[in-house]
Structure formats: structure tokens, C-alpha cells
Amino acid sequence: MYLYYFFAVVACWLGIQSLLSGFRYAAYVRRETSRQIPNFYPFVSVIVPGRGLEPGLTDNLCTLLTQDYACYEVLFVFDRADDPAIEVVEQLRKTSDVETRTVIAGPATDSGQKVHNLRVAVTGIDPKSEVLVFVDTDARPGNRWLTQLVGPLADKKLGASSGYRWFVPTNGGLASRLRSVWNASIASALGSDTEKNFCWGGSTAIRRTTFDKLKIIERWRGTVSDDFTVTRVLREANLPIHFTPNCLVPSVGDCDFKELLEFTTRQIKITRVYAPQLWLPLLLGSALFTIVFFGGAILLILQILSGLPSATLLVILCILFAFGAAKAFIRWRAVSIPLVQYRSAMRRDLAAHVLLWPFASLLYLYNGVVAGFSHRIKWRGITYELKSPTEAVIISREP
């Protein structure tokens, strides 16, 4: 039991640190969302890599063509000309005055398909474009997203401006809500420390001059993760990454448990390859919490059944749960500021964020263990073997 209590003390200390980081995150979100957006409106090229249909695709893409921003173009890029999503793009194009183009990149051979799509699309942007913006097809940004994302780049010392996703379940369900809770902890890792921030490929803006100077199009060769690569290149150049809370982008939809496990494990496998310095603490931290919290719950039940004193264990478990629940609530309140349009849906999911976070930690442990033994992922119907940060092998490809 002494060993357990030692682990419990460490876990409680980590819980306090995590709660304090939650307060810092909330303060940063409030401060940034109330700040005036810089008067910076260059011509922007928005690049949207896609593959296949997905729920809510029409609503997601429609938001990209209705931005409250005067000078921009949208490039939709696919690997093949018969992709069914192209029909959706064509229908939307008929009702929009925004300059749009469809780019057929062809199948990838020496990198991930998304990265290949981006590399091809970047070579075809408008010559007058000053800023490149990358967004995913499962994102549903608000109509001021482009203004808010590009604005911080008025500071030429910045390397990039980035938002992040926030899953908003539609019909609900345990798997969908657990995915949202799992993802939320990553969202709150961003903040005022520009050296620790990272670019999320689903909502990132970078000056064209910076992109070209750092030869990112070449650094993408052989990679699967566009955002980890951009993050690494910017850090090597000592260029800060600004997290823009107003660009927390809702990803609206549901998933089942198979999709939940596939998505979360894929993210951690990619992290294992591209940022192993993040994977190991995640594995050890989730293992420690699982031992103390879930192991403690089992010990508590055994002690109660055996008639042994159990008050100390109960107090430890309550303290640990209270720390995590408090941080989840603080984070939820902070995110509700930029996602005010989805506040009713978020209120519906508040209980999940407060109650399910221990199971998200358990899921992280599963993801971390699996990532330690396998680098094979499936993404948009394509199976890859991640050999290294600069080498990905395509194993199979679905139509």
C-alpha cells in the first residue's frame, strides 16, 4: 500500500498542475477572444484537401465559401477526378461568388495522400496570394474564421497562426462524447506559450514568404503528417506559433466505438513517430493515473468487501476526480466563448466532459501502448506504414 500511496501523491501533484494549466488556458482564451483583430486583410489562398464523402460535407464546405473576407480563393484538391465530393463542390460553386478551383493531384507515391494533395495545390495558387490557409473537410468554421485566423499574421515575427478542433456530437452517444472529451485535453494544451504551441492542419495560416523561405513544400516530401512537419520546421527556424482561440473549429458529427478507437489510436501513432518526446510522457502519465484511479477503485471495493478501513482510499479517489472534473468544467466554459453558436449543444455535453474524463485517460493509455508496437495507420481508405518522420510506405489503397 505504501507504493500505491506514493503513486497517489504523484498523481495528485500532477492533478494540481493540470488544474492550474486549465486556469491559465481559460484566462488566455478570454483575453484573446476579447482582443481587437489586427487590420490585416491580404489576399489568401485557402487549400482544402479532401477524399470521398463524409457526413455534413456540404455544410462544412459551404462555410468556406461564405467567409466575411473580401479577397480570397479556395482550392479544393482531390487525388482523382471521379471523387464523389467533387460533385458537392460543383453544386456549391454555382451559388458562390468566391473564386474557386478544383485541383486533381493524382495518387501519392512518396508521401501521405493529404500531404501530396497539399504539395500539388500550393504550386497552383494565385500569384498575388500573400497567405496560405489550410483547412480540413470535417471542419465547420464560422463566417469570421478567415479574418480571425489571418489577423495575427500582421505580426511578421510570427511563424503561423493556428486554431484547433472541438468535436460537437449531433445525436450524441457514448462513443461520440468520449471522442470529444479525449480531444478536449489536447485543445487545452495550447495557449500563451508560443514555443509549446503546434500547428493543426485543419486550421492553420502561414505567410507565403515564410512558407517558401523554409521550403516547407520540400520538407513535406515523404511525410504523412502535414501539421507536425510544419510545426517542426517553424521551431527549427525559431518562429513562434500563435494559438488563435477564435479559430477553435467545430467538427460536427458522431462516431461508433470502432471509429473512436481508429481515430484516437491513429493520432497517437502519428505522435509516436513525429513527436516521440510527447508520446512517452503521455504513456507514462496515463499509466500512472490508471494505476492510481482505476487500481484504487478496485482496492476500495476489495477493502469494503473485506470490512477493512477504506476512508483514505475514498478521499484519494475523490480528490483525483475533483481535480480532473474541475479542469474539464473550466475548459468547457472557456471554449464556450468562441463556440457561442454551439453553446446549446455544448451544454448538452457538459456532463460527459465532467464525468468521462477518467475514461479518456484510460483510452490514452490504450492508444499509447498500441502506438508503441505498431506504426501502421489507416487514413481515408489508405493504409500506411510510418517508417520514420520522412518516410511513409503506402500498403494499400481503397477506391
C-alpha positions in Angstrom: 0.0 0.0 0.0 2.9 2.4 0.6 3.9 2.1 -3.0 0.3 2.9 -4.0 0.2 5.9 -1.7 3.5 7.2 -3.3 1.9 6.9 -6.8 -1.2 8.6 -5.4 0.8 11.6 -4.1 2.5 12.0 -7.5 -0.9 11.7 -9.3 -2.4 14.3 -7.1 0.5 16.7 -7.7 0.1 16.2 -11.4 -3.6 16.8 -11.0 -2.9 20.2 -9.3 -0.5 21.2 -12.1 -3.1 20.2 -14.7 -5.8 22.2 -12.9 -3.6 25.3 -12.8 -2.9 24.9 -16.5 -6.7 24.8 -17.0 -7.0 28.2 -15.3 -4.2 29.6 -17.5 -5.9 28.3 -20.6 -9.2 29.8 -19.7 -7.5 33.2 -18.9 -5.8 33.1 -22.3 -9.0 32.3 -24.2 -10.8 35.1 -22.5 -8.0 37.5 -23.2 -7.5 36.6 -26.8 -11.2 36.4 -27.7 -11.7 40.0 -26.4 -8.7 41.4 -28.2 -9.3 43.5 -31.3 -8.4 41.7 -34.6 -5.4 43.4 -36.4 -6.4 45.3 -39.5 -4.7 42.9 -41.9 -6.5 41.6 -45.0 -4.1 40.3 -47.6 -5.2 38.0 -50.5 -5.5 34.5 -49.1 -5.4 31.1 -50.7 -7.5 28.6 -48.8 -6.4 25.0 -49.6 -8.9 22.2 -48.8 -7.5 18.6 -49.3 -10.3 16.1 -49.5 -11.0 12.4 -50.3 -14.5 11.0 -50.5 -17.8 11.9 -49.0 -18.5 12.3 -45.2 -21.4 13.3 -43.1 -22.0 17.0 -43.1 -19.6 17.7 -46.0 -21.9 20.1 -47.8 -22.5 22.2 -44.7 -18.7 22.1 -43.9 -17.6 23.3 -47.4 -20.4 25.9 -47.6 -18.8 27.8 -44.7 -15.6 28.2 -46.7 -17.4 30.0 -49.5 -19.3 32.4 -47.2 -16.5 33.9 -45.3 -16.7 37.6 -44.2 -13.4 38.3 -46.0 -13.1 40.2 -49.3 -10.0 38.8 -51.1 -9.5 35.1 -51.1 -9.6 32.0 -53.2 -10.5 28.4 -52.4 -8.7 25.4 -53.9 -10.3 22.1 -53.4 -7.8 19.3 -54.1 -8.5 15.6 -54.6 -6.4 12.6 -55.7 -8.8 11.6 -58.6 -11.2 13.2 -60.9 -14.1 10.9 -60.1 -14.1 11.6 -56.4 -17.8 11.9 -55.4 -17.0 15.0 -53.3 -16.3 17.0 -56.4 -20.0 17.0 -57.2 -20.7 18.6 -53.9 -18.0 21.3 -54.7 -19.6 21.9 -58.1 -23.0 22.4 -56.6 -21.7 24.9 -54.1 -19.7 26.8 -56.7 -22.9 27.6 -58.5 -24.2 29.7 -55.6 -21.0 31.4 -54.6 -19.1 34.5 -55.9 -15.8 33.3 -54.3 -13.1 32.3 -56.7 -12.8 28.5 -56.5 -10.8 25.8 -58.3 -10.7 22.1 -58.2 -7.2 20.5 -58.4 -6.6 16.9 -59.2 -3.4 15.9 -57.6 -3.2 12.2 -58.6 -2.3 9.3 -56.3 0.6 9.8 -53.8 3.7 7.8 -54.2 6.3 9.2 -51.8 4.1 10.8 -49.0 0.7 10.7 -47.4 -2.1 11.4 -49.8 -3.2 14.6 -47.9 0.4 15.9 -47.9 0.7 15.1 -51.6 -2.5 17.0 -52.3 -1.2 20.0 -50.4 2.1 19.9 -52.2 0.4 19.9 -55.6 -2.1 22.6 -54.7 0.4 25.0 -53.3 2.1 25.2 -56.7 -1.1 26.4 -58.3 -2.2 29.3 -56.0 -2.8 32.8 -57.3 0.5 34.7 -57.8 -0.9 37.6 -55.7 -1.6 35.4 -52.7 0.2 36.5 -49.6 -1.1 34.0 -47.0 -1.7 30.3 -47.3 -4.5 28.8 -45.2 -5.0 25.0 -44.7 -8.3 23.6 -43.6 -9.8 20.1 -43.4 -13.2 19.0 -44.9 -14.5 17.9 -41.5 -14.2 21.4 -40.1 -17.1 23.8 -40.0 -15.7 27.3 -39.2 -17.8 30.4 -38.6 -18.0 33.2 -41.1 -15.3 35.3 -39.5 -12.9 32.4 -39.2 -10.6 33.5 -42.0 -10.4 37.1 -40.7 -9.6 35.8 -37.2 -7.0 33.2 -38.4 -5.1 35.5 -40.7 -5.2 38.6 -38.5 -2.4 37.6 -36.1 0.0 37.3 -39.1 0.1 41.1 -39.2 3.0 40.5 -36.8 5.7 39.5 -39.3 7.7 37.8 -36.4 5.0 35.1 -36.2 5.6 31.8 -38.0 2.0 30.7 -38.2 -1.5 31.2 -36.7 -3.4 28.1 -35.8 -6.7 27.0 -34.3 -7.8 23.5 -33.3 -10.8 21.2 -33.5 -13.6 20.7 -31.0 -15.9 17.7 -31.6 -19.6 18.6 -31.3 -21.7 15.4 -31.3 -25.0 15.6 -33.2 -27.1 12.7 -32.0 -24.8 12.0 -29.0 -23.9 8.5 -27.9 -21.1 7.4 -25.6 -18.5 6.9 -28.3 -19.1 10.4 -29.8 -19.0 12.1 -26.4 -15.9 10.2 -25.4 -14.2 11.3 -28.6 -15.0 14.9 -27.7 -13.6 14.5 -24.2 -10.5 12.7 -25.4 -9.8 15.5 -27.9 -10.5 18.3 -25.5 -7.4 17.7 -23.4 -5.2 18.3 -26.5 -7.1 21.5 -27.3 -6.3 22.9 -23.8 -2.6 22.1 -24.3 -2.4 25.2 -26.5 -2.1 28.7 -25.1 0.2 31.7 -24.5 3.5 29.7 -24.7 4.2 30.0 -28.4 7.2 27.6 -28.1 4.9 24.8 -27.0 2.1 25.6 -29.5 1.7 23.5 -32.6 0.0 23.9 -36.0 -3.2 22.0 -36.6 -3.6 21.1 -40.3 -7.3 21.7 -40.1 -7.0 25.4 -39.4 -3.6 27.0 -40.0 -2.4 30.2 -41.7 1.1 31.0 -42.7 2.6 33.8 -44.8 3.6 32.7 -48.3 7.0 34.2 -47.9 7.6 32.2 -44.7 6.3 29.0 -46.4 8.7 29.5 -49.4 11.7 30.6 -47.3 11.5 27.5 -45.1 11.0 25.3 -48.2 8.1 23.5 -46.5 6.9 22.0 -49.8 10.2 20.1 -49.8 10.1 19.2 -46.1 6.7 17.6 -46.7 8.2 15.1 -49.0 7.9 11.6 -47.6 5.7 12.6 -44.7 2.2 11.8 -43.6 1.6 14.5 -41.0 1.5 17.9 -42.6 1.0 19.7 -39.3 3.7 18.0 -37.3 6.1 18.7 -40.1 5.2 22.4 -40.3 5.5 22.7 -36.5 8.9 21.1 -36.5 10.2 23.4 -39.4 8.9 26.5 -37.6 10.6 25.5 -34.4 13.8 24.9 -36.1 13.6 28.4 -37.5 12.7 29.8 -34.1 9.4 31.2 -35.4 6.6 31.3 -32.8 3.2 29.7 -33.4 0.2 31.7 -32.3 -2.8 29.8 -31.0 -6.0 31.7 -32.0 -8.9 30.6 -29.7 -11.4 32.3 -32.0 -10.4 29.7 -34.5 -11.4 26.7 -32.4 -13.3 25.0 -35.2 -16.3 22.7 -34.5 -16.2 19.3 -36.1 -19.8 18.2 -36.1 -20.8 14.6 -36.2 -20.9 11.2 -34.5 -18.8 8.1 -34.4 -19.1 4.5 -33.1 -16.6 2.7 -30.9 -14.7 1.3 -33.9 -14.3 4.7 -35.4 -13.3 6.1 -32.0 -10.5 3.6 -31.5 -9.3 4.0 -35.0 -9.2 7.8 -34.8 -7.6 8.1 -31.4 -5.0 5.4 -32.0 -4.1 6.9 -35.4 -3.4 10.2 -33.8 -1.2 8.8 -31.1 0.7 6.6 -33.6 1.4 9.7 -35.7 2.5 11.4 -32.5 4.8 8.4 -31.7 6.6 8.8 -35.0 6.7 12.5 -35.4 6.9 13.7 -31.8 8.2 10.8 -29.6 9.0 13.4 -26.8 5.3 13.8 -26.4 4.3 10.2 -26.7 6.4 8.9 -23.8 5.1 11.4 -21.1 1.6 10.7 -22.4 2.1 6.9 -22.0 3.6 7.2 -18.5 1.1 9.8 -17.3 -1.9 7.9 -18.4 -0.4 4.7 -16.9 0.1 6.4 -13.6 -3.4 7.8 -13.5 -4.9 4.4 -14.5 -3.0 2.6 -11.7 -3.9 5.1 -9.1 -7.5 5.8 -10.1 -8.9 2.6 -11.5 -6.5 0.5 -9.4 -7.6 2.4 -6.4 -11.2 1.9 -7.2 -10.6 -1.9 -7.3 -8.8 -1.7 -4.0 -11.6 0.3 -2.5 -14.2 -2.3 -3.5 -12.0 -5.1 -2.1 -11.5 -3.3 1.2 -15.2 -2.6 1.6 -16.0 -6.2 0.9 -13.3 -7.3 3.4 -14.5 -4.9 6.1 -11.2 -3.0 6.1 -10.9 0.8 6.6 -11.4 2.5 3.3 -11.7 6.2 4.1 -8.2 7.1 2.9 -8.7 5.4 -0.5 -12.0 7.1 -0.9 -10.6 10.5 -0.2 -7.7 10.0 -2.7 -10.1 8.9 -5.4 -12.5 11.9 -4.7 -9.6 14.3 -4.8 -8.3 12.9 -8.1 -11.7 13.0 -9.7 -12.4 16.5 -8.4 -9.2 17.9 -10.0 -10.0 16.4 -13.4 -13.7 17.4 -13.3 -12.8 20.9 -12.3 -10.4 21.3 -15.2 -12.9 19.8 -17.6 -15.5 22.3 -16.5 -13.1 25.3 -16.7 -12.0 24.2 -20.2 -15.7 23.8 -21.3 -16.6 27.3 -20.1 -13.6 28.8 -21.8 -14.3 27.0 -25.1 -18.0 28.1 -24.9 -16.8 31.7 -25.6 -15.6 31.2 -29.2 -18.1 28.4 -29.9 -21.1 30.5 -28.8 -23.1 29.3 -31.8 -22.9 25.8 -30.5 -23.5 26.6 -26.8 -26.7 24.7 -26.6 -25.1 21.6 -27.9 -22.1 22.1 -25.6 -24.4 22.4 -22.6 -25.9 19.1 -23.5 -22.4 17.6 -23.5 -21.2 19.2 -20.3 -21.9 16.2 -18.1 -19.9 14.0 -20.4 -16.8 16.3 -20.1 -17.1 16.3 -16.3 -17.8 12.6 -15.9 -16.0 10.8 -18.7 -12.5 12.3 -18.5 -11.1 9.3 -16.4 -12.1 7.0 -19.3 -10.4 9.3 -21.8 -7.2 8.8 -19.8 -7.8 5.1 -19.9 -8.2 5.4 -23.7 -5.0 7.4 -23.9 -3.2 4.5 -22.2 -4.6 2.1 -24.8 -3.6 4.4 -27.6 -0.1 4.8 -26.2 0.5 1.1 -25.7 -0.7 0.2 -29.2 1.4 3.0 -30.7 4.5 1.5 -29.0 4.1 -1.7 -31.0 2.7 -0.6 -34.4 3.3 2.3 -36.8 0.6 1.2 -39.3 -2.4 3.5 -39.7 -5.4 3.7 -42.0 -6.5 7.2 -43.1 -9.2 8.0 -45.6 -9.1 4.5 -47.0 -5.3 4.4 -47.4 -3.1 2.2 -45.2 0.4 3.5 -44.4 3.4 2.1 -42.6 5.1 5.0 -40.9 8.8 4.2 -41.2 10.1 7.5 -39.9 9.1 11.2 -39.9 10.4 11.4 -43.5 9.4 8.0 -44.9 5.9 6.6 -45.3 5.0 3.5 -47.3 1.6 3.0 -48.8 0.4 -0.5 -48.1 -3.0 -0.5 -49.7 -5.5 1.9 -51.2 -9.3 1.6 -51.3 -11.2 3.2 -54.2 
